[in-house]
Amino acid sequence: MRVGNYVGRFAPSPTGPLHAGSLVAALASWLDARAHDGQWLVRIEDIDTPRCVDGAAQTILGQLADCALVPDQPPVWQSQRSSLYQHALDRLIADGAAYPCGCSRKDVEAALAAQGRPHQRNAELVYAGTCRNGLRGKPARAWRLRVPAGIMHWQDRRLGIQQQDVAHEVGDFVLKRADGLWAYQLAVVIDDADQGITHVVRGQDLADNTARQIALQRALGLPQVSYLHTPLVLGANGEKLSKQNGAAAIDTSDPLSALNDAAQVLGLSKQSGAIAQALDEWQRQWGTKMDAGSSPA
Ligand code: GLU
């Protein structure tokens, strides 16, 4: 199926250079856009400034260029888009869909424990809704979305039907953090809508954010996008590769080899020769799987 107005994107956080896992998401999003005759954009997600590394965005753009993955428009930078996020938060506040929260992390943990659901390490820290009906004298620290009760269902092109009870499993989540930084969930939803993104293709580690992002799209009356979460690359220890656990940067002095590794994760065949030809062939393979109605990844 070809979609005339397809707009896809790759949205790296500049917390380090691209690693084997992030190249899979970059290649998959590029192939999906090309196979739909669509546009492919790159967005630098540099709002979580304490985690950003100087020069990493330029390194990432250079690595993409080495792999001939070139965006159709100049990249946008989230750090320059605060006014868009503020505007969205103002609308949510005006609609009663966002509210200020005065809880510290300790308060959130204590409220959860009081409900008989003590916070487990590495698990989502569920917000019990303490400030939903007012701050009760506490100063406002963060802003949260009032999440409607009920199970959210959504369709992933590879994983199939997914579901999450966001209100119970996550709670009212943060839109603007206590340190004044914009939360990833808000920025990504606003940017996807503002850039006219129709299809999100990204790593499976981000899949469990999707229900939250759809809840936010609905609260703002924004169109829902199509989602495809790509397989993760696991390290020797069986953990997913991430910049946090020190995944090695891809070596783009041999871009075809880096691309072949990424293509293999996506079930595409090994190519030799020029990069442009390899990308053409993978695009053909991707389109064939897609047109046959099977998951392209
Ligand atoms: N910036 C996020 C990351 O690098 C990806 C966001 C997204 O694709 O929605 O993990």
py3Dmol code that shows the C-alpha trace and the ligand (Angstrom):
import py3Dmol

protein = """\
ATOM      1  CA  MET A   1       0.000   0.000   0.000  1.00  0.00           C
ATOM      2  CA  ARG A   2       1.407   3.395  -0.931  1.00  0.00           C
ATOM      3  CA  VAL A   3       0.422   6.396   1.161  1.00  0.00           C
ATOM      4  CA  GLY A   4       0.803   9.673  -0.716  1.00  0.00           C
ATOM      5  CA  ASN A   5       1.150  11.922   2.308  1.00  0.00           C
ATOM      6  CA  TYR A   6       3.376   9.610   4.344  1.00  0.00           C
ATOM      7  CA  VAL A   7       5.774  11.465   6.639  1.00  0.00           C
ATOM      8  CA  GLY A   8       8.115   9.420   8.793  1.00  0.00           C
ATOM      9  CA  ARG A   9      10.933  10.359  11.097  1.00  0.00           C
ATOM     10  CA  PHE A  10      13.965   9.243  13.051  1.00  0.00           C
ATOM     11  CA  ALA A  11      14.219  11.030  16.387  1.00  0.00           C
ATOM     12  CA  PRO A  12      17.535  10.346  18.134  1.00  0.00           C
ATOM     13  CA  SER A  13      18.444  11.772  21.519  1.00  0.00           C
ATOM     14  CA  PRO A  14      21.979  13.170  21.310  1.00  0.00           C
ATOM     15  CA  THR A  15      23.195  11.287  24.364  1.00  0.00           C
ATOM     16  CA  GLY A  16      25.982   9.622  22.378  1.00  0.00           C
ATOM     17  CA  PRO A  17      26.773   8.414  18.863  1.00  0.00           C
ATOM     18  CA  LEU A  18      24.522   5.962  17.010  1.00  0.00           C
ATOM     19  CA  HIS A  19      24.963   2.359  18.128  1.00  0.00           C
ATOM     20  CA  ALA A  20      23.888  -0.822  16.364  1.00  0.00           C
ATOM     21  CA  GLY A  21      20.402  -0.632  17.895  1.00  0.00           C
ATOM     22  CA  SER A  22      19.716   2.958  16.912  1.00  0.00           C
ATOM     23  CA  LEU A  23      20.898   2.318  13.353  1.00  0.00           C
ATOM     24  CA  VAL A  24      18.202  -0.380  13.083  1.00  0.00           C
ATOM     25  CA  ALA A  25      15.526   2.206  13.940  1.00  0.00           C
ATOM     26  CA  ALA A  26      17.080   4.752  11.571  1.00  0.00           C
ATOM     27  CA  LEU A  27      17.262   2.283   8.676  1.00  0.00           C
ATOM     28  CA  ALA A  28      13.754   0.894   9.298  1.00  0.00           C
ATOM     29  CA  SER A  29      12.182   4.353   9.442  1.00  0.00           C
ATOM     30  CA  TRP A  30      14.041   5.382   6.267  1.00  0.00           C
ATOM     31  CA  LEU A  31      13.035   2.195   4.401  1.00  0.00           C
ATOM     32  CA  ASP A  32       9.412   2.494   5.473  1.00  0.00           C
ATOM     33  CA  ALA A  33       9.253   6.108   4.285  1.00  0.00           C
ATOM     34  CA  ARG A  34      10.895   5.264   0.956  1.00  0.00           C
ATOM     35  CA  ALA A  35       8.714   2.182   0.437  1.00  0.00           C
ATOM     36  CA  HIS A  36       5.645   4.417   0.922  1.00  0.00           C
ATOM     37  CA  ASP A  37       7.032   7.093  -1.451  1.00  0.00           C
ATOM     38  CA  GLY A  38       7.016   9.285   1.640  1.00  0.00           C
ATOM     39  CA  GLN A  39       9.203  11.859   3.294  1.00  0.00           C
ATOM     40  CA  TRP A  40      11.757  11.023   5.962  1.00  0.00           C
ATOM     41  CA  LEU A  41      12.641  13.616   8.612  1.00  0.00           C
ATOM     42  CA  VAL A  42      15.218  13.693  11.384  1.00  0.00           C
ATOM     43  CA  ARG A  43      14.467  15.343  14.711  1.00  0.00           C
ATOM     44  CA  ILE A  44      17.153  15.853  17.318  1.00  0.00           C
ATOM     45  CA  GLU A  45      15.535  15.190  20.704  1.00  0.00           C
ATOM     46  CA  ASP A  46      17.789  17.357  22.839  1.00  0.00           C
ATOM     47  CA  ILE A  47      15.372  18.523  25.549  1.00  0.00           C
ATOM     48  CA  ASP A  48      16.697  16.333  28.342  1.00  0.00           C
ATOM     49  CA  THR A  49      19.740  18.572  28.526  1.00  0.00           C
ATOM     50  CA  PRO A  50      21.511  16.847  31.450  1.00  0.00           C
ATOM     51  CA  ARG A  51      21.641  13.643  29.351  1.00  0.00           C
ATOM     52  CA  CYS A  52      22.792  15.332  26.135  1.00  0.00           C
ATOM     53  CA  VAL A  53      26.438  15.075  25.133  1.00  0.00           C
ATOM     54  CA  ASP A  54      28.167  17.958  23.362  1.00  0.00           C
ATOM     55  CA  GLY A  55      28.734  17.214  19.708  1.00  0.00           C
ATOM     56  CA  ALA A  56      26.666  14.002  19.730  1.00  0.00           C
ATOM     57  CA  ALA A  57      23.955  15.417  17.443  1.00  0.00           C
ATOM     58  CA  GLN A  58      26.521  16.341  14.789  1.00  0.00           C
ATOM     59  CA  THR A  59      28.138  12.933  15.168  1.00  0.00           C
ATOM     60  CA  ILE A  60      24.763  11.230  14.645  1.00  0.00           C
ATOM     61  CA  LEU A  61      23.962  13.346  11.573  1.00  0.00           C
ATOM     62  CA  GLY A  62      27.418  12.521  10.188  1.00  0.00           C
ATOM     63  CA  GLN A  63      26.923   8.802  10.815  1.00  0.00           C
ATOM     64  CA  LEU A  64      23.529   8.910   9.064  1.00  0.00           C
ATOM     65  CA  ALA A  65      25.072  10.761   6.113  1.00  0.00           C
ATOM     66  CA  ASP A  66      27.881   8.167   5.919  1.00  0.00           C
ATOM     67  CA  CYS A  67      25.124   5.550   5.605  1.00  0.00           C
ATOM     68  CA  ALA A  68      23.376   7.635   2.888  1.00  0.00           C
ATOM     69  CA  LEU A  69      20.372   8.141   5.183  1.00  0.00           C
ATOM     70  CA  VAL A  70      19.743  11.785   4.396  1.00  0.00           C
ATOM     71  CA  PRO A  71      16.607  13.576   5.630  1.00  0.00           C
ATOM     72  CA  ASP A  72      14.299  15.323   3.181  1.00  0.00           C
ATOM     73  CA  GLN A  73      14.286  18.526   5.256  1.00  0.00           C
ATOM     74  CA  PRO A  74      16.844  20.087   7.596  1.00  0.00           C
ATOM     75  CA  PRO A  75      16.660  18.425  11.031  1.00  0.00           C
ATOM     76  CA  VAL A  76      14.638  20.163  13.748  1.00  0.00           C
ATOM     77  CA  TRP A  77      15.949  20.480  17.292  1.00  0.00           C
ATOM     78  CA  GLN A  78      13.606  20.094  20.238  1.00  0.00           C
ATOM     79  CA  SER A  79      15.606  22.577  22.303  1.00  0.00           C
ATOM     80  CA  GLN A  80      14.366  25.294  19.931  1.00  0.00           C
ATOM     81  CA  ARG A  81      10.706  24.371  20.191  1.00  0.00           C
ATOM     82  CA  SER A  82       9.810  25.222  23.818  1.00  0.00           C
ATOM     83  CA  SER A  83       7.111  27.685  22.818  1.00  0.00           C
ATOM     84  CA  LEU A  84       5.211  24.919  20.990  1.00  0.00           C
ATOM     85  CA  TYR A  85       5.306  22.721  24.090  1.00  0.00           C
ATOM     86  CA  GLN A  86       4.230  25.610  26.337  1.00  0.00           C
ATOM     87  CA  HIS A  87       1.335  26.381  24.016  1.00  0.00           C
ATOM     88  CA  ALA A  88       0.162  22.748  24.191  1.00  0.00           C
ATOM     89  CA  LEU A  89       0.463  22.679  27.983  1.00  0.00           C
ATOM     90  CA  ASP A  90      -1.509  25.932  28.221  1.00  0.00           C
ATOM     91  CA  ARG A  91      -4.297  24.374  26.143  1.00  0.00           C
ATOM     92  CA  LEU A  92      -4.382  21.282  28.322  1.00  0.00           C
ATOM     93  CA  ILE A  93      -4.504  23.424  31.468  1.00  0.00           C
ATOM     94  CA  ALA A  94      -7.321  25.534  30.006  1.00  0.00           C
ATOM     95  CA  ASP A  95      -9.247  22.332  29.229  1.00  0.00           C
ATOM     96  CA  GLY A  96      -8.693  20.965  32.740  1.00  0.00           C
ATOM     97  CA  ALA A  97      -6.708  18.082  31.231  1.00  0.00           C
ATOM     98  CA  ALA A  98      -3.411  19.030  32.930  1.00  0.00           C
ATOM     99  CA  TYR A  99      -2.833  19.978  36.543  1.00  0.00           C
ATOM    100  CA  PRO A 100       0.071  21.024  38.766  1.00  0.00           C
ATOM    101  CA  CYS A 101       1.643  18.457  41.062  1.00  0.00           C
ATOM    102  CA  GLY A 102       3.561  19.227  44.242  1.00  0.00           C
ATOM    103  CA  CYS A 103       4.842  15.703  44.920  1.00  0.00           C
ATOM    104  CA  SER A 104       8.495  14.764  45.205  1.00  0.00           C
ATOM    105  CA  ARG A 105       9.584  11.304  44.087  1.00  0.00           C
ATOM    106  CA  LYS A 106       9.457  10.223  47.730  1.00  0.00           C
ATOM    107  CA  ASP A 107       5.871  11.493  48.009  1.00  0.00           C
ATOM    108  CA  VAL A 108       4.905   9.520  44.887  1.00  0.00           C
ATOM    109  CA  GLU A 109       6.483   6.348  46.303  1.00  0.00           C
ATOM    110  CA  ALA A 110       4.795   6.857  49.680  1.00  0.00           C
ATOM    111  CA  ALA A 111       1.359   7.385  48.105  1.00  0.00           C
ATOM    112  CA  LEU A 112       1.768   4.203  46.094  1.00  0.00           C
ATOM    113  CA  ALA A 113       2.874   2.218  49.138  1.00  0.00           C
ATOM    114  CA  ALA A 114      -0.170   3.553  51.007  1.00  0.00           C
ATOM    115  CA  GLN A 115      -2.307   1.950  48.283  1.00  0.00           C
ATOM    116  CA  GLY A 116      -0.596  -1.383  48.977  1.00  0.00           C
ATOM    117  CA  ARG A 117       1.425  -1.242  45.747  1.00  0.00           C
ATOM    118  CA  PRO A 118       5.013  -0.534  46.890  1.00  0.00           C
ATOM    119  CA  HIS A 119       7.285   0.627  44.088  1.00  0.00           C
ATOM    120  CA  GLN A 120       9.462  -2.156  42.682  1.00  0.00           C
ATOM    121  CA  ARG A 121      12.943  -1.218  41.518  1.00  0.00           C
ATOM    122  CA  ASN A 122      13.151  -0.713  37.713  1.00  0.00           C
ATOM    123  CA  ALA A 123       9.348  -0.773  37.468  1.00  0.00           C
ATOM    124  CA  GLU A 124       7.283   2.187  36.340  1.00  0.00           C
ATOM    125  CA  LEU A 125       6.781   4.596  39.252  1.00  0.00           C
ATOM    126  CA  VAL A 126       2.986   4.815  39.193  1.00  0.00           C
ATOM    127  CA  TYR A 127       1.474   8.129  40.231  1.00  0.00           C
ATOM    128  CA  ALA A 128      -1.428   7.628  42.637  1.00  0.00           C
ATOM    129  CA  GLY A 129      -3.157  10.883  41.668  1.00  0.00           C
ATOM    130  CA  THR A 130      -2.327  12.702  44.907  1.00  0.00           C
ATOM    131  CA  CYS A 131      -2.625  16.243  43.454  1.00  0.00           C
ATOM    132  CA  ARG A 132      -5.486  15.536  41.046  1.00  0.00           C
ATOM    133  CA  ASN A 133      -7.906  17.536  43.135  1.00  0.00           C
ATOM    134  CA  GLY A 134      -5.547  20.287  44.243  1.00  0.00           C
ATOM    135  CA  LEU A 135      -2.141  20.938  45.716  1.00  0.00           C
ATOM    136  CA  ARG A 136      -3.379  21.238  49.311  1.00  0.00           C
ATOM    137  CA  GLY A 137      -0.881  23.957  50.125  1.00  0.00           C
ATOM    138  CA  LYS A 138       2.146  22.354  48.452  1.00  0.00           C
ATOM    139  CA  PRO A 139       4.045  24.436  45.869  1.00  0.00           C
ATOM    140  CA  ALA A 140       3.610  23.275  42.267  1.00  0.00           C
ATOM    141  CA  ARG A 141       6.628  21.310  40.998  1.00  0.00           C
ATOM    142  CA  ALA A 142       5.550  19.545  37.830  1.00  0.00           C
ATOM    143  CA  TRP A 143       2.565  19.360  35.471  1.00  0.00           C
ATOM    144  CA  ARG A 144       0.727  16.129  34.830  1.00  0.00           C
ATOM    145  CA  LEU A 145      -1.873  14.861  32.352  1.00  0.00           C
ATOM    146  CA  ARG A 146      -5.206  13.774  33.819  1.00  0.00           C
ATOM    147  CA  VAL A 147      -5.350  10.260  32.312  1.00  0.00           C
ATOM    148  CA  PRO A 148      -8.822   8.854  31.654  1.00  0.00           C
ATOM    149  CA  ALA A 149      -9.655   5.518  33.300  1.00  0.00           C
ATOM    150  CA  GLY A 150      -9.855   2.435  31.104  1.00  0.00           C
ATOM    151  CA  ILE A 151      -7.759   0.207  28.909  1.00  0.00           C
ATOM    152  CA  MET A 152      -6.179   1.753  25.830  1.00  0.00           C
ATOM    153  CA  HIS A 153      -5.830  -0.502  22.779  1.00  0.00           C
ATOM    154  CA  TRP A 154      -3.544   0.290  19.895  1.00  0.00           C
ATOM    155  CA  GLN A 155      -2.235  -1.523  16.853  1.00  0.00           C
ATOM    156  CA  ASP A 156       1.445  -2.057  16.169  1.00  0.00           C
ATOM    157  CA  ARG A 157       2.323  -3.133  12.622  1.00  0.00           C
ATOM    158  CA  ARG A 158       4.777  -5.753  13.875  1.00  0.00           C
ATOM    159  CA  LEU A 159       3.620  -6.588  17.402  1.00  0.00           C
ATOM    160  CA  GLY A 160      -0.112  -6.607  16.654  1.00  0.00           C
ATOM    161  CA  ILE A 161      -2.784  -5.355  19.056  1.00  0.00           C
ATOM    162  CA  GLN A 162      -1.309  -3.882  22.219  1.00  0.00           C
ATOM    163  CA  GLN A 163      -3.041  -2.704  25.334  1.00  0.00           C
ATOM    164  CA  GLN A 164      -2.280  -0.767  28.470  1.00  0.00           C
ATOM    165  CA  ASP A 165      -4.335   0.572  31.331  1.00  0.00           C
ATOM    166  CA  VAL A 166      -2.407   3.824  31.519  1.00  0.00           C
ATOM    167  CA  ALA A 167      -4.385   5.204  34.462  1.00  0.00           C
ATOM    168  CA  HIS A 168      -3.618   2.106  36.558  1.00  0.00           C
ATOM    169  CA  GLU A 169      -0.176   1.077  35.253  1.00  0.00           C
ATOM    170  CA  VAL A 170       1.344   4.561  34.886  1.00  0.00           C
ATOM    171  CA  GLY A 171      -1.077   7.086  36.369  1.00  0.00           C
ATOM    172  CA  ASP A 172      -1.255  10.763  35.495  1.00  0.00           C
ATOM    173  CA  PHE A 173       2.137  11.222  33.853  1.00  0.00           C
ATOM    174  CA  VAL A 174       4.448  14.211  33.779  1.00  0.00           C
ATOM    175  CA  LEU A 175       4.296  16.762  30.960  1.00  0.00           C
ATOM    176  CA  LYS A 176       6.657  19.314  32.448  1.00  0.00           C
ATOM    177  CA  ARG A 177       9.192  18.148  34.965  1.00  0.00           C
ATOM    178  CA  ALA A 178       9.994  19.565  38.401  1.00  0.00           C
ATOM    179  CA  ASP A 179      13.373  20.705  37.027  1.00  0.00           C
ATOM    180  CA  GLY A 180      11.526  22.789  34.417  1.00  0.00           C
ATOM    181  CA  LEU A 181      12.395  20.512  31.496  1.00  0.00           C
ATOM    182  CA  TRP A 182       9.751  19.308  29.072  1.00  0.00           C
ATOM    183  CA  ALA A 183       8.919  15.634  29.366  1.00  0.00           C
ATOM    184  CA  TYR A 184       9.682  13.366  26.410  1.00  0.00           C
ATOM    185  CA  GLN A 185       6.000  12.317  26.118  1.00  0.00           C
ATOM    186  CA  LEU A 186       4.770  15.858  25.541  1.00  0.00           C
ATOM    187  CA  ALA A 187       7.573  16.947  23.224  1.00  0.00           C
ATOM    188  CA  VAL A 188       7.352  13.851  21.022  1.00  0.00           C
ATOM    189  CA  VAL A 189       3.570  14.098  20.607  1.00  0.00           C
ATOM    190  CA  ILE A 190       3.626  17.815  19.817  1.00  0.00           C
ATOM    191  CA  ASP A 191       6.513  17.453  17.388  1.00  0.00           C
ATOM    192  CA  ASP A 192       5.026  14.454  15.595  1.00  0.00           C
ATOM    193  CA  ALA A 193       1.794  16.425  15.087  1.00  0.00           C
ATOM    194  CA  ASP A 194       3.528  19.682  14.172  1.00  0.00           C
ATOM    195  CA  GLN A 195       5.737  17.945  11.615  1.00  0.00           C
ATOM    196  CA  GLY A 196       2.768  16.088  10.130  1.00  0.00           C
ATOM    197  CA  ILE A 197       4.219  12.685  11.013  1.00  0.00           C
ATOM    198  CA  THR A 198       1.886   9.920   9.847  1.00  0.00           C
ATOM    199  CA  HIS A 199       4.047   6.878  10.671  1.00  0.00           C
ATOM    200  CA  VAL A 200       6.323   6.303  13.643  1.00  0.00           C
ATOM    201  CA  VAL A 201       8.927   3.566  13.204  1.00  0.00           C
ATOM    202  CA  ARG A 202      11.214   3.185  16.233  1.00  0.00           C
ATOM    203  CA  GLY A 203      12.803   0.608  18.534  1.00  0.00           C
ATOM    204  CA  GLN A 204      10.678  -1.751  20.570  1.00  0.00           C
ATOM    205  CA  ASP A 205      12.126  -0.350  23.798  1.00  0.00           C
ATOM    206  CA  LEU A 206       9.863   2.667  23.197  1.00  0.00           C
ATOM    207  CA  ALA A 207       6.679   0.640  22.609  1.00  0.00           C
ATOM    208  CA  ASP A 208       5.421   1.043  26.159  1.00  0.00           C
ATOM    209  CA  ASN A 209       5.324   4.837  25.738  1.00  0.00           C
ATOM    210  CA  THR A 210       2.812   4.552  22.926  1.00  0.00           C
ATOM    211  CA  ALA A 211      -0.391   4.324  24.973  1.00  0.00           C
ATOM    212  CA  ARG A 212       0.649   7.462  26.877  1.00  0.00           C
ATOM    213  CA  GLN A 213       1.350   9.252  23.632  1.00  0.00           C
ATOM    214  CA  ILE A 214      -2.037   8.262  22.211  1.00  0.00           C
ATOM    215  CA  ALA A 215      -3.727   9.484  25.428  1.00  0.00           C
ATOM    216  CA  LEU A 216      -1.999  12.821  24.933  1.00  0.00           C
ATOM    217  CA  GLN A 217      -2.926  12.978  21.234  1.00  0.00           C
ATOM    218  CA  ARG A 218      -6.550  12.415  22.221  1.00  0.00           C
ATOM    219  CA  ALA A 219      -6.454  15.055  24.958  1.00  0.00           C
ATOM    220  CA  LEU A 220      -5.129  17.562  22.419  1.00  0.00           C
ATOM    221  CA  GLY A 221      -7.414  16.446  19.573  1.00  0.00           C
ATOM    222  CA  LEU A 222      -4.421  15.472  17.423  1.00  0.00           C
ATOM    223  CA  PRO A 223      -4.497  12.763  14.755  1.00  0.00           C
ATOM    224  CA  GLN A 224      -3.286   9.336  15.830  1.00  0.00           C
ATOM    225  CA  VAL A 225      -0.283   8.008  13.944  1.00  0.00           C
ATOM    226  CA  SER A 226       0.577   4.498  12.780  1.00  0.00           C
ATOM    227  CA  TYR A 227       3.213   2.664  14.847  1.00  0.00           C
ATOM    228  CA  LEU A 228       5.826   0.046  14.045  1.00  0.00           C
ATOM    229  CA  HIS A 229       8.320  -0.959  16.715  1.00  0.00           C
ATOM    230  CA  THR A 230      11.424  -2.664  15.380  1.00  0.00           C
ATOM    231  CA  PRO A 231      13.287  -5.612  16.960  1.00  0.00           C
ATOM    232  CA  LEU A 232      15.930  -4.721  19.510  1.00  0.00           C
ATOM    233  CA  VAL A 233      19.599  -5.535  19.190  1.00  0.00           C
ATOM    234  CA  LEU A 234      20.771  -7.410  22.251  1.00  0.00           C
ATOM    235  CA  GLY A 235      24.285  -7.226  23.622  1.00  0.00           C
ATOM    236  CA  ALA A 236      26.392 -10.236  24.588  1.00  0.00           C
ATOM    237  CA  ASN A 237      24.835 -10.109  28.079  1.00  0.00           C
ATOM    238  CA  GLY A 238      21.332 -10.425  26.583  1.00  0.00           C
ATOM    239  CA  GLU A 239      20.412  -6.856  27.525  1.00  0.00           C
ATOM    240  CA  LYS A 240      19.204  -4.397  24.934  1.00  0.00           C
ATOM    241  CA  LEU A 241      21.922  -2.151  23.553  1.00  0.00           C
ATOM    242  CA  SER A 242      21.662   1.387  24.805  1.00  0.00           C
ATOM    243  CA  LYS A 243      23.877   4.377  25.228  1.00  0.00           C
ATOM    244  CA  GLN A 244      23.276   4.028  28.981  1.00  0.00           C
ATOM    245  CA  ASN A 245      24.875   0.582  29.093  1.00  0.00           C
ATOM    246  CA  GLY A 246      27.808   1.706  27.017  1.00  0.00           C
ATOM    247  CA  ALA A 247      26.883   0.300  23.586  1.00  0.00           C
ATOM    248  CA  ALA A 248      29.692   0.852  21.081  1.00  0.00           C
ATOM    249  CA  ALA A 249      29.262   3.511  18.424  1.00  0.00           C
ATOM    250  CA  ILE A 250      28.727   2.100  14.944  1.00  0.00           C
ATOM    251  CA  ASP A 251      31.795   2.390  12.752  1.00  0.00           C
ATOM    252  CA  THR A 252      30.677   4.294   9.675  1.00  0.00           C
ATOM    253  CA  SER A 253      34.107   4.162   8.056  1.00  0.00           C
ATOM    254  CA  ASP A 254      32.591   0.900   6.720  1.00  0.00           C
ATOM    255  CA  PRO A 255      28.958   1.974   6.335  1.00  0.00           C
ATOM    256  CA  LEU A 256      27.858  -1.058   4.311  1.00  0.00           C
ATOM    257  CA  SER A 257      28.952  -3.400   7.065  1.00  0.00           C
ATOM    258  CA  ALA A 258      27.063  -1.337   9.699  1.00  0.00           C
ATOM    259  CA  LEU A 259      23.999  -1.230   7.436  1.00  0.00           C
ATOM    260  CA  ASN A 260      24.194  -4.977   6.718  1.00  0.00           C
ATOM    261  CA  ASP A 261      24.128  -5.669  10.468  1.00  0.00           C
ATOM    262  CA  ALA A 262      21.054  -3.451  10.853  1.00  0.00           C
ATOM    263  CA  ALA A 263      19.364  -4.973   7.791  1.00  0.00           C
ATOM    264  CA  GLN A 264      19.874  -8.471   9.176  1.00  0.00           C
ATOM    265  CA  VAL A 265      17.979  -7.533  12.354  1.00  0.00           C
ATOM    266  CA  LEU A 266      15.126  -6.401  10.093  1.00  0.00           C
ATOM    267  CA  GLY A 267      15.101  -9.736   8.212  1.00  0.00           C
ATOM    268  CA  LEU A 268      16.609  -8.258   5.033  1.00  0.00           C
ATOM    269  CA  SER A 269      19.308 -10.020   3.035  1.00  0.00           C
ATOM    270  CA  LYS A 270      23.019  -9.220   3.111  1.00  0.00           C
ATOM    271  CA  GLN A 271      24.184  -6.937   0.309  1.00  0.00           C
ATOM    272  CA  SER A 272      27.573  -6.196  -1.232  1.00  0.00           C
ATOM    273  CA  GLY A 273      28.660  -3.411  -3.540  1.00  0.00           C
ATOM    274  CA  ALA A 274      27.571   0.205  -3.427  1.00  0.00           C
ATOM    275  CA  ILE A 275      25.477   1.535  -0.530  1.00  0.00           C
ATOM    276  CA  ALA A 276      22.934   3.117  -2.871  1.00  0.00           C
ATOM    277  CA  GLN A 277      22.278  -0.266  -4.504  1.00  0.00           C
ATOM    278  CA  ALA A 278      22.027  -2.009  -1.149  1.00  0.00           C
ATOM    279  CA  LEU A 279      19.483   0.557   0.052  1.00  0.00           C
ATOM    280  CA  ASP A 280      17.497   0.155  -3.198  1.00  0.00           C
ATOM    281  CA  GLU A 281      17.412  -3.611  -2.755  1.00  0.00           C
ATOM    282  CA  TRP A 282      16.351  -3.380   0.919  1.00  0.00           C
ATOM    283  CA  GLN A 283      13.678  -0.885  -0.027  1.00  0.00           C
ATOM    284  CA  ARG A 284      12.382  -3.366  -2.608  1.00  0.00           C
ATOM    285  CA  GLN A 285      12.392  -6.206  -0.043  1.00  0.00           C
ATOM    286  CA  TRP A 286      10.685  -4.016   2.561  1.00  0.00           C
ATOM    287  CA  GLY A 287       7.994  -2.922   0.081  1.00  0.00           C
ATOM    288  CA  THR A 288       7.373  -6.512  -1.029  1.00  0.00           C
ATOM    289  CA  LYS A 289       6.751  -7.681   2.541  1.00  0.00           C
ATOM    290  CA  MET A 290       4.588  -4.634   3.216  1.00  0.00           C
ATOM    291  CA  ASP A 291       2.519  -5.075   0.057  1.00  0.00           C
ATOM    292  CA  ALA A 292       2.041  -8.769   0.920  1.00  0.00           C
ATOM    293  CA  GLY A 293       0.479  -7.587   4.181  1.00  0.00           C
ATOM    294  CA  SER A 294       3.160  -9.069   6.401  1.00  0.00           C
ATOM    295  CA  SER A 295       5.163  -7.084   8.911  1.00  0.00           C
ATOM    296  CA  PRO A 296       8.028  -5.491   6.998  1.00  0.00           C
ATOM    297  CA  ALA A 297      10.406  -5.844   9.945  1.00  0.00           C
TER     298      ALA A 297
END
"""
ligand_1 = """\
10
LIG
N 14.471 10.241 21.308
C 14.049 8.913 21.594
C 15.256 8.006 21.740
O 16.292 8.298 21.179
C 13.190 8.328 20.494
C 11.852 8.938 20.460
C 10.890 8.318 19.472
O 11.304 7.761 18.451
O 9.703 8.442 19.721
O 15.157 7.008 22.425
"""
view = py3Dmol.view(width=600, height=400)
view.addModel(protein, "pdb")
view.setStyle({"model": 0}, {"cartoon": {"style": "trace"}})
view.addModel(ligand_1, "xyz")
view.setStyle({"model": 1}, {"stick": {}})
view.zoomTo()
view.show()
